[in-house]
């Protein structure tokens, strides 16, 4: 049996997991605590998604089939000097 602790702010849950079948066991009240952690993390995740969207919007319309994009990508691996 493996134990994994999930914590966020004042909330904490220890999830017991079987190393063979990957089944999990939760003690009484731990599902509710996991839901509280999820609710508390929702604004954090939304902020991260908004930040990622801003960064993607700055890139504009990018075609990943574009030869210039591939050339720029491959240029990252060129030896300098």
Beta strands, then each sheet from edge to edge (+ up, - down):
strand 1: 2-8
strand 2: 11-17
strand 3: 24-25
sheet 1: 1+ 2- 3+
end
